[in-house]
Amino acid sequence: MRKYSERGFKNLEFLRFLLIFAVVGVHLAYLNLSSTEEYSWLVKWGAGWQAVEMFFLMSGFFLFYKLNTEETVLHFALRKWLRLAPFVIALTFIGYIATGFDIYQYPLSVNIFNSLLLLDWNTHHFGPDATILYVAWFVNVLFFVSVIYFCILKALKHEQANLVIGAISFTCLFMYSRHMYIIVPFIYPLVRAFAYVGFGYLLSEIYKSYLLHKDDNSVQINLHSNVKTCAISIVEAILLIAIVISLYAGSTGVPVPDDLSIPPEQIQFLNAQTWFPDLTRWALGGVWLQLCFVGLFWLFLLNKGLVSRLLNNKFSVILGSYSYAIFLGHTIVIRAIKDYIDLQKISFVFEHNFIFVALLCLLIFIFAVIVHHLVEMPLIKMVSKILR
């Protein structure tokens, strides 16, 4: 994924890094620790899945922020594939090594074929179609939806394209909130992507319009500029705190349904009938969270508050540069620990639970740093040469 800092938004790199570890928290449940008293608090980290919608929105914004509609659809698709697929394929092979080439649990036909074509839209990660990188569906759906939206922008006039993309986005949001996709489970990722990538595109149109008319509205009295900056800073801080608490503490604005918490040992038996409806009803209360994120995202784009300015630095860029590797690579680390280490027999894990989770997150970060520099960056350089 292209760095947001390359477009002048360094503070968004920090935001992306923050959201990544919210997703990591959700997948820590696969270690089967949440059922114990010492790790019951991990369940509250489970709202991090809502960060996925935020990633779709950010991706939609930057995919179409500076778009060359003169580019052919084939070249656009090839360029996106070359940027996304090679790292997915490489990590899939690394994942196979980590699992001891367990092709029975992770069939080659599913993993390799889907990695090559970015066709894994599976959000279930057990059974005959189990995938090693069980977050790769996000990348694959993002690729598919971005190509579809690009085709719409190529085929229609600007106003017509905005209308069509807006209609698709709101229709998919309605389907998502009413779990109408449940008849065909694999539509679930597509519905999320079409909705929030579309909203990201519409937000980019609003932002470009704002920049276009910015000079026209610049003749203003700046007598109260300090008060304005202070007010914006307070709003930024409130929104950032609200998002962090919501993602890392499970607050979605409504009580969590009793039937949502499924024992870890039963997670492999989850299916569309038991999992999706509960998740979606729960998501209805999280719409306000997405609105908070849109507000914070907009303020970070404007970069006028103290919070957005403080985070607009090189350190944020460094953290953000590892986000893609963390997103894809943390699944390998978690699977390896689950397969090779019996955590239930290690007293340290339960006597120092917070320290263990912190060390686990540090291990994931270190793994991401390694694969970023040894795998992702060389692939990016190779792709850049191909696209020249």
N, C-alpha and C positions, 0 to 999 in steps of 0.2 A: 504494500500500500504506500502511495506517495506521501512523503512527509508533509504535514500541514504547514510546517515552518518554511517550506519552500515557497509557499504562497503568502508568507508574512504573518502567519498565525501561530506563534510559538506557544502561546498559552493553551491552545487546544491540544497540543502534544501532552501536556500534563493531564488534561481532562481525559484524554484517551487512555493514558496509563492508569488513571484512577478507575475508569470503567472496566478495564481489562481484569483487574484483580477482584472486582465485584463478580465477574463471570467465573474466575478461578474458585471463589468461595462456594459457588453453587456446586461445582464438580468435586469439591472435597467430600461431598456426601457419598461418593463412590467408594470411599475408604471404609464405609460401614462403621463410623465412629459416632454418628449422631444419635444412635439408639442408647448410648451409654450416658450415665448421669454427668460425667465429666465433660462431655462434648455436646450436651443438649443445646447449648447456646449456638452451635453451628447451624441449627435449623433456621435461626433468625437471619443468617447470612443468605438464605435461600432466595431472597428477592432480587439477587443480582442478575437473574435471567432477564430482567427488564432492561438491563444495559444493552442488550442486543438490539432493541428498538432504537436506542440512542445511536448505536453504531450505524444502523441502516440510515438514519436521518443524516448523520454526519457524512456518510459515504455518498448519499444522494446529493447533498449540497456540493461537495467538492468534485464529484464526477462530472457535474454539469455547470460548475461555476465558470470555467473557461472552456467552452466547448467549440470545437471546429466542426461545424456541420458539413463542411466540404469534404471531410474524410469519408471514405466509403465504409459501409457497414462491415464488410469483410476485414478491412484494415483495423477498424475500431475493435472488433471482436478478437482479432489476432493479437492486437496490442494488449488488451486486457487479459487475455489468456496467458500470454507470455509473462505478464507481471504477476499473476496469481498462481497459475498451475505449477510451475517448476518447483517452488518451495513446498507446496502441498505434496507433490510426488516425492521429493527428497525426504521430507519428514515421514511420509508413509513407509518408505524403506527403512528409515531409522527406527520407526515404531515396530516394524517386523523384527528387526534385530533385538530390540528391547523385550519383545514377547517370545523370543526364542523361535521365531518363524512358525508361530502357531497358526498354520493355514486352516486348521479345522475350525477354530473359533473366529478367525478373521480370513474369510475366503479370498483367494487371490483375484478371482473373477470380479468380486465386488469392489475390493479396495483398489487394485491397480487400474481396472477399467474406469471406475468412477473418478479416480485421481487424474487420469489422463484427460478425460472429457469434462471434468468438473460437473459430474452428474449426481453426486451424492446429496440428495435432499432428505436423507433419513435422519430424523431426530431421535430415533430409538437406536440404542447401541448394543443390543444383545440379540441373540438368535442367529438365523441363517444369513442375515444381511448386515452383520455387525461390522462396524468400521473402526479402524485404529484411531484415526483422528476424528473423534465424534463431534468436533466443532467445525469440521470442514464444510458442513452443509451451509454455513453462513457464507463462506467464500463462494461456493458453487451457485447458490441462489442469487447472491449479489451480482455475479457475472451474468447469469441468465436475465435477470430483471434489467440490468443496465443496458444490455444489448437490445431488449425489447423497447425500452424507453428511448434509446437512441434511434431506433427505426421509426418510432412515432415522430420524433423531432425532425428526422430526415424527410418523412413523407408528407407532413402537414405544415401549414404556415404556423408562425410563432403563436398567435392567439389561439388557433385551433388546437395546437399541441398542448398548450397550457390547460385548455378546457378538458381535453381527453385525459391527460395525466392526472389532473385534479379529480375528475370523475372516477378514474380507476382507484386512486388513493382513498377517497372517501368511501367508495363501495367496499374496498378490501378492509378498511377499518371497521365498517359495519359488520362484515362477515366475521372478522376477528373477534369483535366484541360480543357477537351473538353465536359464536362457534358454529356457523353454518357450514364450515369446511369439513366438518367431522365425517361426512359421508366418504370422502377420499382423504385419508390422513396426511398423505405427502403434500397436500395443498397447504397445510399449516405453515410451513416455512415460506411458501410463495406469497401467501396472504400477508404475512408480516412484512416481507420485503417490498411487495408492490405498494403497500400502504405507506411505509415510512421512508423508503427511497424516494417515492413520489413527493412526500411532504418535504423532504430535503431539497428536491429540485425546485419546488415552489418557493421555499425559503430563499434559495439562491437567486431566484427571479426578483423577490422582494428586496434582497440586499443589493443586487445590481441596480435596481430602480432607485434605491436610497442613495447609492454612490453617485448616480447620474444627476440627481437633484440636490446633492449635498451642497455644491457651490452656490446654488440658487438660494438656499436657506441659511447660508453662512453669515449673512449680515445680521447679526443679533447682538444685543447688549450682553456683554460678558461680566456684568457687575457682580452677579451671584455665581460665578463659575466655581468657586470653592464649595459653595453650598451644594451645587449640582453634582460635583465630583464626590462629595461626601455621601449624598443621597444614593448615587449609583453604586458606590462602594458598599454601602449597607445592604442594598438589594442583592448585589453579587454574593456577599457573605451569607446572607440568609438562604438564597437559592442553593448555593454550594453545600451548606450544612444540611439543608433539607434533603438534597439528593444523596449525600453520603450516608446520612442516617437511614434513609429509605432503602438504599441498596445493600448496606452492610448490617442493618438491624431488622430488615424484613418488614418495615412499615410501608404499607401500600394504601393507606387511607381508609381501609375497611378491615374488620376482624378477619383473621385467617380462618377459612372453613375447617371444621374439625376433621373432615374426611380428606383434606389435602395432604396431610402428613402420612406418608406410606412407609412402613418399616423398611430399612435398607435391604434386609434380606429378601424382600419381595420386589425390589426395584426391577429385577430382570423380567418380571411378569407383567410390567406395565403395558397397557395397550391403549388404543385410541379411545375406547369407551370409558376407561377409568381415569386416564391422565388428562387428556385435552380439555374436557368440559370443566373440570375443577380449575385447571390452570387459567382458562379463559375467563371464567366467572371472577376469579381472583384478580385478573388483569383489569377488569372493569374499574376497580377501585384505584388502579395505578395510572389511569389516564391523566390525573392531575400531576403525577410525577413527570410524565412526558411533557406536559405544559411547562412545568418548572424548568425542565431541561432546555426546552426551546428558548425560554427567557434567558437562562444563563448562557446558552450558546450565542444568542444574539448580543448580549452584553460583552462577551469575550471577543466577538467579531469587532465590535465598536472600540474595545480596548480603552475605555475612558474612566473606569473605576480603579481603585487601588489594588483590588484583588487581581483583576485581569492584567494590570500592569506589572505587578510583582511576579506573576507567573509567566510573563512574557520574556523568558530568559533562556540562555543556552542549556541550563540544567534541565529544564522542561523538555527541551529538544532531545537531550541525551536519553532521558527516560522514555519519551515517546518513540524513539527509534527502535526500541526493543518490543514495542507493543504487539506487532504482528507475530514475532517469534514466541512471545509469551502466550498469545491467544491460541496458536496452534500447538506449541510445544508442551504446554502444561499437562495436556492429556496424556502424553507419553510418560511423563514423570509420575503422574498419579497411577496410571496403569501398572508401571514397573513396581512401584511400592506395593500396590495391592497384590500383584502376582508373586513377588519374591520375598516380602517381609510380612511376618505374622505380627501385626501391631498389637494384637490382644495379649501377646506374651511379653511385651516390653513394658516394664513398670514405669520407665521415664515418660512414656507417651501419656500415661494417665496421671502421673504425679505432677507433671509440668505441662499441662495441656496447651496453655497459651504460648509457651516457649516452643513447643513442638510445632504448632501451626505456623509460628513466625519462622522457624527454621525451614519448614516445608516450603513456605512462600519464597524464602531466600534461595533454596535449592532450585525452585522453578525459575527464579530470576537468573541465577547463574547459568542454568542450562540454556535459557533463552539468549543470554549474552554470547555464549559459545556458538550456538547454531546460527545466530545472527551474523557473526563475523566470519565463521568458517563455511557457512552454507548460503545464507540469504544474500549477503553482500556480493559474493562472487557471482551468484546467479543474476543479480540485478545488473552487474557490470556486463555480463555476457548478453543479457537481453537488450541492454542499451546499445551494444555494438550491432546486434541483429536489426534493431529498429532504425538505425542511422541511414 
